[in-house]
Amino acid sequence: MSLEDDLGDWRRSHYSSELQGMDGREVTLMGYVSSIRDHGNILFVMLADKDGEVQLVFKRSEGSEPSAEPGAGSSSPSPSHLFSRARMLREHSSIAVKGIARSMKNAPRGVEVIPREMRILSLASSAPPFSVYSRSLPLDPRLDIRAVDLRRHYLRAVFRVRHNLLKAIRAYLDERGFLEVSTPKMISTASEGGAALFPIFYFDREAFLAQSPQLYKEQLTLAFEKVYEIAPIFRAEPSRTNRHLAEAISVDVEQAFVDYEDVMRTLEGMIAHVIGYVKERCREEFSMLGVDPAIPELPLPRYRYSQLIDMLKGEGLRIEWGDDFGTEHLKALGSALKGYYFIVDWPASMRPFYTKVKDGEGRDALSESFDLMYGDLEVSSGSTRINRKDELMARLKRQGLKPESFAYHLTVFDYGMPPHAGFGLGLERFLMTITGVENIRDATFYPRDIDRLVP
């Protein structure tokens, strides 16, 4: 005889968040068992759904008379049978219950439910090596069963914040006239140069997974002026740090007839708007996470690259103009500069080929570019782009790239490419700054890195 039932004609009447004011009324709830406390003649079962938890109280003395055999989707078991079936439950089992809601001050949301009928829809056969109430746990055992790991209350809070963060980003850009676009993720050549590419077979030739929608979003400003995309990017960087992924989500923004100063204002305005939005709508989640993100004051501080080089030298660190910031340099910057800030006017030699030169020549040339930082974490990067074909071709050659490999892009510049600027924001890194998540793998549903391709 099966211990499990079919769903049949049962359907949920309420989620756990909808039970207030339902005292004395019958409800039908569905979810999974997050915890069980057995006190002999009384059994407390926490039922979790997408909105939270509700306490179910099974007692030997409460229930109705039987009307069907157990395990056959019976709708009216005896008190002893209902209680006995409840004691068969294991954590993570999926169940449905019909019962009476009643007010209970110490229960979650001030309501508990006394089941009258129950269907065991899927009885868990294994127990994960962690509790849904755990916070800090070893990473690999969790990632091996990531879908179960995502039942943990801590991660559910992180991803509810992420959901609202995305809503706020889209609303902010939509209200300012930006058009959401989609660009190819299989490309013929590097978007930004360099070797950090994933090659793939594309019919009878080699192609690559897109590092960035950079060249496509630039081209789209020709027709739409203000565009944005929220989509995956792929970087074949052999990094094992807590802030690098091989597949990440990027928020890419591009606008015509502006420069890098304009898009920095767009970016910092979006950051402040998003944090204000999620603070208001995710109070329970931030309480669970134990953080209270601060809305930054605008404008955000701006530090020139050369200014920070001098600061680091003054602290005794070895670095020269034209060097990138290493781990020790970033830690020093993070200790001295709190919260969000911009690093602007990077050496042109350090930036991608499409970045506009600001002044100077050769190795000393500066570019109209910026990084948005949060302490020692780079969150975003952007620049004014080159909009003249001859200048762009010269930059390609200077960086050792072949103009003919970018012919499809260069052709567009024969048709009056407007001045334009933009940025890319790493969604997972931005989420880390808001939620306090320390490892970027917990800011994405199924992380991909140098060591992990499953699940």
C-alpha positions as CSV (number, residue, x, y, z in Angstrom):
1,M,0.0,0.0,0.0
2,S,1.4,3.4,-1.0
3,L,2.2,6.0,1.7
4,E,1.8,8.7,-1.0
5,D,-1.3,10.3,-2.4
6,D,-2.1,12.0,-5.7
7,L,-2.9,15.6,-5.8
8,G,-6.3,14.8,-7.3
9,D,-8.8,17.7,-7.2
10,W,-7.2,19.5,-4.3
11,R,-6.0,23.0,-4.9
12,R,-4.4,25.5,-2.5
13,S,-6.8,28.1,-1.1
14,H,-4.2,30.2,0.7
15,Y,-0.4,30.8,1.0
16,S,1.1,31.1,4.4
17,S,1.2,34.9,4.0
18,E,-2.6,35.0,3.6
19,L,-3.8,33.4,6.8
20,Q,-4.2,36.5,9.1
21,G,-7.8,37.2,9.7
22,M,-8.8,33.6,8.8
23,D,-9.4,32.5,12.4
24,G,-12.0,29.7,12.5
25,R,-12.1,29.2,8.7
26,E,-11.1,26.2,6.7
27,V,-8.0,26.5,4.5
28,T,-6.1,24.3,2.1
29,L,-2.4,24.6,2.3
30,M,0.4,23.0,0.3
31,G,4.2,23.0,0.7
32,Y,7.0,21.0,2.1
33,V,7.9,20.0,5.7
34,S,10.6,22.3,7.0
35,S,10.7,20.9,10.6
36,I,9.0,18.4,12.9
37,R,8.7,18.5,16.7
38,D,7.2,15.4,18.3
39,H,5.8,15.8,21.8
40,G,4.2,12.4,22.2
41,N,0.4,13.1,21.8
42,I,1.0,16.3,19.9
43,L,3.0,16.9,16.7
44,F,4.1,20.3,15.5
45,V,4.9,20.4,11.7
46,M,6.2,23.5,10.0
47,L,4.8,23.7,6.5
48,A,6.8,26.0,4.2
49,D,5.6,27.5,0.9
50,K,7.0,30.2,-1.3
51,D,5.9,33.0,1.1
52,G,7.1,31.5,4.4
53,E,5.9,29.0,7.0
54,V,2.8,28.1,9.0
55,Q,2.6,25.8,12.0
56,L,0.5,22.6,11.7
57,V,-0.7,21.0,15.0
58,F,-1.6,17.4,14.9
59,K,-3.3,15.9,18.0
60,R,-4.6,12.5,18.7
61,S,-7.8,13.9,19.9
62,E,-8.6,16.1,16.9
63,G,-9.8,15.0,13.5
64,S,-12.8,13.4,11.9
65,E,-14.0,9.8,11.3
66,P,-12.5,7.8,8.4
67,S,-14.2,7.5,5.1
68,A,-11.5,5.9,2.9
69,E,-8.5,3.6,3.1
70,P,-5.2,5.2,4.0
71,G,-2.9,6.0,1.1
72,A,-5.7,6.4,-1.5
73,G,-6.1,10.1,-1.2
74,S,-8.5,9.7,1.7
75,S,-10.2,12.9,2.6
76,S,-11.6,12.2,6.1
77,P,-9.2,10.0,8.2
78,S,-9.8,9.1,11.9
79,P,-7.9,11.1,14.5
80,S,-5.6,8.2,15.2
81,H,-4.9,7.6,11.5
82,L,-4.3,11.2,10.7
83,F,-1.9,11.5,13.6
84,S,-0.2,8.2,12.6
85,R,0.3,9.4,9.1
86,A,1.7,12.7,10.3
87,R,4.3,10.8,12.3
88,M,5.5,9.2,9.1
89,L,6.4,12.6,7.7
90,R,10.1,13.4,7.1
91,E,11.5,16.9,6.7
92,H,11.3,18.1,3.0
93,S,8.3,15.9,2.3
94,S,5.7,17.6,0.1
95,I,2.2,17.6,1.6
96,A,-1.2,19.2,1.3
97,V,-3.6,19.7,4.2
98,K,-7.1,20.9,4.8
99,G,-7.7,22.3,8.2
100,I,-9.0,25.1,10.5
101,A,-6.9,28.3,11.0
102,R,-6.8,29.7,14.4
103,S,-5.0,32.6,16.0
104,M,-1.9,31.7,18.1
105,K,0.3,34.5,19.3
106,N,3.6,32.5,19.4
107,A,3.1,30.9,15.9
108,P,4.7,32.4,12.8
109,R,2.5,35.3,11.6
110,G,0.3,34.7,14.6
111,V,-1.7,31.8,13.0
112,E,-1.6,28.0,13.2
113,V,-3.7,25.4,11.4
114,I,-5.3,22.3,12.9
115,P,-5.4,19.7,10.0
116,R,-8.5,17.7,9.4
117,E,-7.3,16.0,6.2
118,M,-3.8,15.5,4.7
119,R,-2.3,14.2,1.5
120,I,1.3,13.1,1.4
121,L,2.3,14.1,-2.1
122,S,5.9,13.1,-2.0
123,L,7.6,11.5,1.0
124,A,11.2,12.5,1.3
125,S,13.5,9.5,1.3
126,S,16.8,11.3,2.2
127,A,17.7,14.0,4.6
128,P,20.1,16.8,3.4
129,P,23.3,17.4,5.4
130,F,21.9,20.7,6.6
131,S,18.9,22.4,8.0
132,V,16.7,24.9,6.2
133,Y,17.4,27.2,9.2
134,S,21.2,27.1,8.7
135,R,23.1,30.1,7.5
136,S,26.9,29.5,7.1
137,L,27.6,26.0,5.7
138,P,30.3,24.3,3.5
139,L,29.7,25.2,-0.1
140,D,30.2,22.1,-2.2
141,P,27.8,19.8,-0.3
142,R,25.1,22.4,-0.7
143,L,25.8,23.1,-4.4
144,D,25.6,19.3,-5.1
145,I,21.9,19.5,-4.2
146,R,21.4,23.2,-5.0
147,A,17.6,23.0,-5.4
148,V,17.3,21.7,-1.8
149,D,19.9,24.2,-0.6
150,L,17.7,27.0,-2.0
151,R,15.0,26.0,0.5
152,R,17.2,27.4,3.2
153,H,15.5,30.5,4.6
154,Y,18.7,32.6,4.3
155,L,19.0,32.0,0.5
156,R,15.3,32.4,-0.1
157,A,15.6,35.9,1.4
158,V,18.6,36.6,-0.9
159,F,16.7,35.6,-4.0
160,R,13.6,37.5,-3.0
161,V,15.7,40.6,-2.7
162,R,17.2,39.8,-6.1
163,H,13.7,39.5,-7.7
164,N,12.8,43.0,-6.4
165,L,16.2,44.4,-7.3
166,L,15.5,43.4,-11.0
167,K,12.1,44.9,-10.9
168,A,13.5,48.2,-9.6
169,I,16.3,48.3,-12.2
170,R,13.8,47.8,-15.1
171,A,11.4,50.3,-13.6
172,Y,14.2,52.9,-13.3
173,L,15.4,52.5,-16.8
174,D,11.9,52.2,-18.4
175,E,10.8,55.4,-16.8
176,R,13.8,57.1,-18.4
177,G,13.0,56.0,-21.9
178,F,15.4,53.1,-22.2
179,L,14.3,50.1,-24.4
180,E,15.0,46.6,-23.2
181,V,16.8,44.6,-25.9
182,S,18.2,41.1,-26.5
183,T,21.5,40.4,-28.2
184,P,23.2,37.2,-29.5
185,K,25.0,35.0,-27.0
186,M,26.8,33.1,-29.8
187,I,29.3,35.4,-31.5
188,S,32.0,35.1,-34.2
189,T,34.7,37.1,-32.4
190,A,35.6,38.6,-29.0
191,S,33.4,41.5,-27.9
192,E,36.2,43.1,-25.9
193,G,39.4,41.4,-27.2
194,G,41.5,39.1,-24.9
195,A,41.5,35.4,-24.5
196,A,38.8,34.8,-21.8
197,L,36.4,33.2,-24.3
198,F,34.5,29.9,-24.3
199,P,34.8,28.4,-27.9
200,I,31.8,26.4,-29.2
201,F,31.0,24.5,-32.4
202,Y,28.7,26.5,-34.6
203,F,27.7,24.2,-37.5
204,D,30.9,24.0,-39.6
205,R,32.9,26.7,-37.8
206,E,34.1,28.0,-34.5
207,A,32.2,30.5,-32.5
208,F,32.3,31.8,-28.9
209,L,29.9,32.5,-26.0
210,A,29.6,36.3,-25.6
211,Q,31.7,38.0,-23.0
212,S,29.5,41.0,-23.2
213,P,26.7,42.5,-25.4
214,Q,29.1,45.5,-25.9
215,L,29.3,45.9,-29.6
216,Y,25.7,45.0,-30.2
217,K,24.3,47.5,-27.7
218,E,26.6,50.2,-29.2
219,Q,25.1,49.4,-32.6
220,L,21.5,49.5,-31.2
221,T,22.0,53.1,-30.1
222,L,22.0,53.9,-33.8
223,A,18.3,53.1,-34.0
224,F,17.0,53.4,-30.4
225,E,19.4,55.8,-28.7
226,K,18.7,54.4,-25.2
227,V,18.9,50.6,-24.6
228,Y,19.5,48.1,-21.9
229,E,19.9,44.4,-21.5
230,I,19.8,42.0,-18.5
231,A,21.3,38.7,-19.6
232,P,24.1,36.2,-19.1
233,I,27.7,36.9,-20.0
234,F,30.5,34.3,-20.2
235,R,34.1,34.7,-19.0
236,A,36.6,31.9,-19.3
237,E,38.7,33.3,-16.4
238,P,40.4,30.5,-14.3
239,S,39.5,32.1,-11.0
240,R,38.6,30.5,-7.8
241,T,37.8,33.6,-5.8
242,N,34.6,34.3,-3.9
243,R,33.7,37.0,-6.5
244,H,34.2,35.4,-9.9
245,L,31.8,33.3,-12.0
246,A,32.2,31.8,-15.5
247,E,28.6,32.7,-16.2
248,A,27.1,35.8,-14.7
249,I,24.2,38.2,-15.2
250,S,25.1,41.6,-16.5
251,V,22.9,44.7,-16.6
252,D,24.2,46.5,-19.7
253,V,23.1,50.1,-20.5
254,E,24.0,52.2,-23.5
255,Q,22.9,55.7,-24.6
256,A,23.5,58.0,-27.5
257,F,24.5,61.7,-27.5
258,V,26.0,61.5,-24.0
259,D,29.5,60.9,-22.4
260,Y,30.8,58.9,-19.4
261,E,29.8,61.7,-17.0
262,D,26.2,61.4,-18.1
263,V,26.0,57.6,-17.7
264,M,27.8,57.7,-14.3
265,R,24.9,59.9,-13.2
266,T,22.4,57.4,-14.6
267,L,24.3,54.5,-12.8
268,E,24.5,56.2,-9.4
269,G,20.8,57.2,-9.6
270,M,19.9,53.7,-10.4
271,I,21.9,52.3,-7.5
272,A,20.2,54.7,-5.1
273,H,16.7,54.0,-6.5
274,V,17.2,50.3,-6.3
275,I,18.4,50.2,-2.7
276,G,15.5,52.5,-1.7
277,Y,13.0,50.2,-3.4
278,V,14.3,46.9,-1.9
279,K,14.6,48.4,1.6
280,E,10.9,49.3,1.5
281,R,9.7,46.0,0.0
282,C,12.1,43.5,1.6
283,R,12.0,44.3,5.2
284,E,11.4,40.7,6.3
285,E,14.2,39.5,4.1
286,F,16.7,42.0,5.4
287,S,15.7,41.1,8.9
288,M,16.4,37.5,8.1
289,L,19.8,38.4,6.5
290,G,20.7,40.7,9.4
291,V,21.6,43.7,7.2
292,D,20.2,47.2,6.7
293,P,21.5,48.6,3.4
294,A,22.1,52.3,3.3
295,I,20.9,54.4,0.5
296,P,24.0,56.3,-0.7
297,E,24.2,60.0,-0.9
298,L,24.6,61.4,-4.4
299,P,26.7,62.2,-6.2
300,L,29.0,59.3,-5.3
301,P,32.6,60.2,-4.6
302,R,34.9,60.2,-7.7
303,Y,38.6,59.5,-7.5
304,R,41.0,59.7,-10.4
305,Y,43.0,56.6,-11.1
306,S,46.3,58.6,-10.8
307,Q,45.0,60.0,-7.4
308,L,44.6,56.5,-6.0
309,I,48.0,55.3,-7.4
310,D,49.6,58.2,-5.4
311,M,47.5,57.2,-2.3
312,L,48.6,53.6,-2.4
313,K,52.3,54.6,-2.9
314,G,51.9,56.8,0.1
315,E,50.9,53.8,2.1
316,G,54.0,52.0,1.1
317,L,52.5,49.6,-1.5
318,R,54.4,48.8,-4.7
319,I,52.4,50.0,-7.7
320,E,53.2,52.2,-10.7
321,W,51.1,54.3,-13.0
322,G,49.7,51.9,-15.7
323,D,49.4,48.9,-13.3
324,D,46.1,47.4,-12.5
325,F,45.0,47.1,-8.9
326,G,45.9,43.8,-7.4
327,T,44.3,42.1,-4.3
328,E,46.5,43.9,-1.8
329,H,45.8,47.3,-3.5
330,L,42.0,46.6,-3.5
331,K,42.1,45.7,0.1
332,A,43.8,48.9,0.9
333,L,41.3,50.9,-1.1
334,G,38.4,49.1,0.6
335,S,39.8,49.9,4.0
336,A,40.2,53.6,3.2
337,L,37.1,54.2,0.9
338,K,33.8,52.8,2.3
339,G,30.6,52.2,0.4
340,Y,30.2,53.1,-3.3
341,Y,32.6,55.3,-5.2
342,F,33.9,55.8,-8.7
343,I,37.4,55.4,-10.0
344,V,37.6,57.6,-13.2
345,D,40.0,58.5,-16.0
346,W,41.9,55.2,-16.3
347,P,44.9,54.9,-18.6
348,A,43.7,54.2,-22.1
349,S,46.1,51.3,-22.5
350,M,44.2,49.4,-19.7
351,R,40.7,49.8,-21.2
352,P,39.0,48.0,-24.1
353,F,39.6,49.1,-27.7
354,Y,36.2,50.9,-28.0
355,T,37.0,53.3,-25.1
356,K,37.4,56.9,-26.0
357,V,40.7,58.6,-25.2
358,K,40.4,61.7,-23.1
359,D,43.8,63.4,-23.4
360,G,47.5,62.5,-23.7
361,E,49.2,60.2,-26.2
362,G,50.8,56.8,-26.1
363,R,51.3,55.2,-22.8
364,D,50.4,58.4,-20.9
365,A,46.9,58.7,-22.6
366,L,43.9,58.8,-20.3
367,S,40.5,57.5,-21.2
368,E,36.9,58.7,-20.5
369,S,36.2,55.6,-18.4
370,F,35.2,54.6,-14.9
371,D,34.8,51.7,-12.5
372,L,32.1,51.7,-9.8
373,M,33.5,50.2,-6.6
374,Y,32.0,49.1,-3.3
375,G,34.9,49.0,-0.9
376,D,37.3,46.6,-2.6
377,L,34.7,45.1,-4.9
378,E,34.3,46.2,-8.6
379,V,30.6,46.3,-9.3
380,S,30.4,48.1,-12.7
381,S,32.6,49.4,-15.5
382,G,31.8,51.9,-18.2
383,S,33.1,54.6,-20.6
384,T,32.5,57.0,-23.4
385,R,32.8,54.9,-26.6
386,I,34.7,55.8,-29.8
387,N,32.2,56.8,-32.5
388,R,34.5,57.5,-35.4
389,K,35.6,54.6,-37.6
390,D,39.2,55.6,-38.3
391,E,39.9,56.2,-34.6
392,L,38.3,52.8,-33.7
393,M,40.4,51.0,-36.4
394,A,43.6,52.6,-35.0
395,R,42.7,51.5,-31.5
396,L,42.1,47.9,-32.7
397,K,45.5,47.8,-34.3
398,R,47.2,49.4,-31.3
399,Q,45.8,46.6,-29.1
400,G,46.9,43.9,-31.5
401,L,43.5,43.1,-32.8
402,K,42.6,42.6,-36.5
403,P,40.1,45.2,-37.9
404,E,38.8,42.6,-40.4
405,S,37.6,40.4,-37.5
406,F,35.3,43.3,-36.5
407,A,34.1,44.2,-40.0
408,Y,30.5,43.6,-39.1
409,H,30.8,46.2,-36.4
410,L,33.0,48.7,-38.3
411,T,30.5,48.8,-41.2
412,V,27.9,50.4,-39.0
413,F,30.2,53.3,-38.4
414,D,29.8,54.3,-42.1
415,Y,26.2,55.4,-41.3
416,G,26.6,58.2,-38.8
417,M,27.3,56.5,-35.5
418,P,26.3,59.0,-32.8
419,P,28.4,59.8,-29.8
420,H,27.5,57.3,-27.1
421,A,28.5,55.9,-23.7
422,G,27.4,53.1,-21.4
423,F,28.2,50.7,-18.6
424,G,27.9,47.0,-17.5
425,L,26.8,46.2,-14.0
426,G,27.4,42.8,-12.5
427,L,24.1,41.7,-11.0
428,E,25.5,39.1,-8.6
429,R,28.1,41.5,-7.3
430,F,25.6,44.3,-6.8
431,L,23.4,41.8,-4.9
432,M,26.4,41.0,-2.7
433,T,26.7,44.6,-1.7
434,I,23.1,44.9,-0.7
435,T,22.6,41.5,1.0
436,G,25.9,41.0,2.7
437,V,26.5,37.7,0.9
438,E,30.2,36.9,1.0
439,N,30.5,34.3,-1.8
440,I,29.1,35.2,-5.2
441,R,28.0,31.6,-5.7
442,D,25.2,32.3,-3.2
443,A,24.1,35.2,-5.4
444,T,23.2,33.0,-8.3
445,F,20.9,30.0,-8.6
446,Y,23.2,27.5,-10.2
447,P,26.8,28.8,-10.2
448,R,29.3,28.1,-13.0
449,D,33.0,28.4,-12.3
450,I,36.2,26.6,-13.2
451,D,35.3,23.6,-11.0
452,R,31.6,23.3,-11.4
453,L,29.4,22.5,-14.4
454,V,26.6,20.6,-12.6
455,P,23.9,20.6,-11.4
